Amino acid sequence: MNALILASEAASTGMDPHTFAVIVGGGIFAALMVLLLITVSYTNVGNRHEAKPEPEDTHRQFKTHVPHSH
């Protein structure tokens, strides 16, 4: 069994699986942080302007305006 472990260690070339997992996880984390910063920057730009009145949408399912009295 000891010879099998030594042979597998000698044959393995490449990166340690733990190091590979940290690199992949760090890359995913960095990509999500970039997307978060992009989202926050668009929110900041959207808050610079006054809100425009929303046109009445006759196809909206949930009515938010007061219905007309007949």
Secondary structure as UniProt FT lines:
FT   HELIX           2..11
FT   HELIX           17..46
FT   TURN            47..48
FT   TURN            58..59
//
